[in-house]
Amino acid sequence: MSRLHLEPGRVYRTRDLAAWSANPPRLAKRLVDQGELVPLAHGLFARPKQSRFGPVPPLDEEIMRAFLDGGPFVFTGPERWNVLGLGTTAVFALPLVYNTKRSGTFTFGNRRFVLRRVAFPENPPTEWFVVDLFEHADQAAASPDEIAQVLARALARDRFDRDRLREMAKRYGSRATYALVEGALRESAS
């Protein structure tokens, strides 16, 4: 098998190798033995990119694309919550990934991910991450009431789209989250 067939930085499932062999598991083993592929998990392999410092692991998004077989997913958690400017400085050891197929903690190579099967919008807007932060305030080391106060000030400065925030809270938030968002919307209007 030529190196040209496998894209550097791409993650492959064993069945993806069927295009080049009648026995994809055997081909995968041979490619791993030759250093062309790196095993990430059972049936999941990466074709590493090379840098001057050595092999570069695949992007988290590429791992999820292959693992979830092209199903929708979104990365969330402290990285996304902290940039909202709502007073959180949480840190997670593992990336949090919402998807429509799997829940649990999974290891791929030396990377671990927490996957949760929950509803989320396609191409989530910033306002959805605000609602997600309220839903996980305990994990973000913040109180929902404090987040609501900071949100009201941010809304008064037009940092978020009010209508979209209301819709995201109504559609994806709990009753408590919806009430806190509505309170912040009212407070910011006065």
N, C-alpha and C positions, 0 to 999 in steps of 0.2 A: 504494500500500500504506500502510495506516495504521500509525503507531508502536505502536498498541495490540496488534497481532498478535505483536510480538517482545518477549520478556521481557528487561528490562534485567539485565545480569550473566550472561546465558545465552550459551552457545556453540552455534552451529548448523553442521551439515554442509550442503553444497549441496543434497543430496537432501531435507533437512528443509523446504526452501522449496517443494517440489512441492505442498504443501497450498494454496499461494496462486498458483501459476503452472504452466503447461504447460512452461515453459522456465526451470527453476531457475537455471542458470548466468547467464542474462541478467538475471533478477531480482536475483541476488546482486550482479552488477556495478552495476546501477542503485542498489541500496541502499547499496553502498559509495560510489558517486559522490555520493549524497545525504547521506552521513555517518551513515546509520542503522546500518550494519554496519562493522566494522573487520576487514580480512583478517588472519588469524593464520598460516595456512599454506595450501597448495593445498587448496581445498575446505572450509576451516574458517574460520568467521567469528564474531566476537563482537558482541553488542549491548551496548555499554558502559553501565554505570550512570553517572549524572551526580552529581557532588558539587559543593559550592560552589567547589572547586578545579579542576574540570574532569572529564573522563572517568576512570572507575575501571576498571582492567583486570579481567578475570574472575578468579575464584579458580582456583588451580592444580587443585583437584579438579574444577571445571567443565570446564576444558580437557581433562583426562584422560578425564572421562566421555564427552565428545563424540569425542575422538580415538580412544579405544578402543571406541567404539560401544556403550557401556553394559557392557562386559566388566569383570570384577573387577580391582581394582588396590589397592595399598597404598603409601603414602609411607613410606620408611624412610631410614636414613642418620643422620648426626651429630645432627640435631635430635632424633631419637627416642632415639639411643644415649646422648647426653650426659645426658639427664634421668633415666636409669636410676640414676645415682649410683654407677657402677662405675669411676670414675676416668678417664673419657675426656673430652677437650675438643676433639674433632676438628671441622673445618670443611670443608665441600665447597662448591665454587662453584656446583654444580648440584644440584637436587633429584634424589633417587634413587627411582625408581618401579618396583615389581615388578608384573608383570601376566602375563596368560596369552596375549597376542597378539603383542607386538612387542619387539624388542631394538634398541638403538642410542641415539644422541644426536639429539634432535629439537629444532627451534626453532619456537616459536609466538609470532608477534609479536616481541617483544624478550626472551622468556623461553626458556631452554634447559633441557631435562630429559634425564636418563639413564634409559632404560627397560631393564629386564632381564626376560626371560621366564623366570620361576622359579616353583616351587611355594610357596604360602603359605596359611595358614588364612584362612577367611572371618572377618572381625572379629578380627584377630590380638590375642591377649592380651599383656600386658606381658612375660610370660615368653618369648614368641616373639621379641620384640625383643632380649632377652638373648642368645638363641641366634644371632640375626642379627648381633649385635655380635661374638660369638666368630668367626663365619664371615668377618667383615670386619675383624678386629682390626688388620691391617696398614694398612687405610685409616683406621682410627680412631686411629692413632698410639699404639697400646698393645700390650703383649705379651699373648698369651692366658693365660700363667701368672699375670701380674699381675692380669688381669681375674678369673681363677679365685680368687685369694686374696681380692680385694675381695668377690667374689660369696659366698664362704664366710662372711665376716663379715656381709654383708647377710642371708643365709639364717639365720644364728644370731639375728638380730634380727627374723625373720619378715617381711622385706620382700617376699618373693616366695612364691608358692604352689609348694611343693616338688614335688607330684605333677604339676602342670601343667608346671613347668619340665622335669622328667624326660621327660614325654611330648613336649614341643616339641623337646627335644634329640634324642630318639630318632627322631622323625618328620622333622625338618627340618635337623638338624645332621649334619655329617660324623662319622666315627668319632672323630676327634681331639676335636671339640667335645663329643661325647657323653661321652668319657672325662674331659674337663676338668670338665664339669658334674657327673658322678657323683663325681669327686674332691671338688668343692666341697660337694656334698650330704653326703658322708661326713664331711668335715672339720667342717662346721657342726653335725653331730649329736654330735660328741664334746666 
